Amino acid sequence: MRVPFSYLSRQFADVDAYLEAIREVVVRGDFTLGAAVAEFEQCFAALCQVPYAIGVNSGTDALFLSLKALDIGPGDEVITVPNTFIATVGAIVMTGARPVFVDVNEQYTLDVNRLEGVLTPRTKAIVPVHLTGNPADMPAIMAFARRHGLYVVEDAAQAIFAAIDGQPVGGWGDAGCFSLHPLKNLNVWGDGGVIVTRSAELAERLRLLRNHGLVTRDEARCFGYNSRLDTIQAVVANRLLPQVPALTAQRIAHAQRLDAALAELAPLITIPPRRPNVRQVFHTYVVQAAQRDRLLAYLRQQGIEAKVHYPIPLHLQAAAAHLGYRRGDFPVCEAQCQRIITLPVHQHLSAAELEYMVHHVHRFYRRHATAQCA
Ligand SMILES: Cc1ncc(COP(=O)(O)O)c(C=O)c1O
């Protein structure tokens, strides 16, 4: 059996329905910030329970433009975590600001208790990352940010429809940034991103920044970027958006099955504690595993496309050398990097595929235990 990580061929099996909707855009010539973009923005804002959503070119641009719209730039410091996709930190660096890392907790998200220790007079914002689709502790982060007059830009690229106490992520901070990349839970046919906010002023500034600062076809209020959400991608997103609650429920059900089966293997496998007031949307299913590299190789031999998200923390990337961090600076994150493994959890997995994964993880440790005794 093969258990692939990517499920795009299954997801877009009904390709003709999408092509028909795209045909209509082509016939109307409605290519740039067309009706489909406006419809997507309205529906996405409703899903996130916020008044404004602004479609942009990618999740990376969503972060970059949000920081720019908040006037973050050279001389400023922005606090974030070292265990994220490169784009979180790239967006901060591209504004001219300096990324400042804090270690993470057992949930793989920003450890709020460490914020005080990295605060300086130059700190301007916090970018918490809802890694794996698991919300960072937003109530505590917002309380800290408000106490110290800091902006909060949520990196919710992996966390569409995740929520804390029923309130979706993205709407906790000043801005929330999502990715529509083909590997995300709500995925389009190329790049796409969206920013949500409760601030009318920020929404207006973001609309200007993503479209050359234009207020009309001929008048520019400020200089900006070309970072519009492509209309054809919005057509794809509009077909998928109503499916988000159902596909999320399916991912959660798969994660629950994996949790139950893998918890039996503790302490060889460590499942993070799940919080009852949090809707974790399992963009990825990550656990810590003894003998991680051997387990990874074994699962791949069995046709199970396990992965590691992410093997090299940001502070140890060559790109971050100028920041002056060293190995040992973020011990929790670094220890997790040695042990984390990602198993497929997507909504198109069959029951047989799930059981096949469970069977092989158990089999690996049974064999390993026997080998150790021998
Ligand atoms: C945590 C995180 N932040 C930012 C991004 C960037 O999104 P995009 O690829 O749409 O630019 C991604 C995904 O790629 C991500 O996983």
The ligand as a Tripos MOL2 file, in Angstrom:
@<TRIPOS>MOLECULE
LIG
   16    16     1     0     0
SMALL
NO_CHARGES

@<TRIPOS>ATOM
      1 C1          3.7790   28.8020    8.8870 C.3       1 LIG1
      2 C2          3.7840   29.3350    7.4860 C.ar      1 LIG1
      3 N1          3.9450   30.6570    7.2880 N.ar      1 LIG1
      4 C3          3.9480   31.1790    6.0420 C.ar      1 LIG1
      5 C4          3.7860   30.3840    4.9220 C.ar      1 LIG1
      6 C5          3.8730   31.0160    3.5840 C.3       1 LIG1
      7 O1          2.7510   30.8290    2.7880 O.3       1 LIG1
      8 P1          2.8760   30.8520    1.1810 P.3       1 LIG1
      9 O2          3.5600   29.5990    0.7600 O.co2     1 LIG1
     10 O3          1.4530   30.9200    0.7140 O.co2     1 LIG1
     11 O4          3.6410   32.0660    0.8120 O.co2     1 LIG1
     12 C6          3.6110   28.9960    5.0960 C.ar      1 LIG1
     13 C7          3.3950   28.0620    3.9640 C.2       1 LIG1
     14 O5          4.0010   27.9260    3.0060 O.2       1 LIG1
     15 C8          3.6230   28.4560    6.4010 C.ar      1 LIG1
     16 O6          3.4770   27.1410    6.6050 O.3       1 LIG1
@<TRIPOS>BOND
     1     1     2 1
     2     2     3 ar
     3     2    15 ar
     4     3     4 ar
     5     4     5 ar
     6     5     6 1
     7     5    12 ar
     8     6     7 1
     9     7     8 1
    10     8     9 2
    11     8    10 1
    12     8    11 1
    13    12    13 1
    14    12    15 ar
    15    13    14 2
    16    15    16 1
@<TRIPOS>SUBSTRUCTURE
     1 LIG1         1 GROUP 0 **** ****
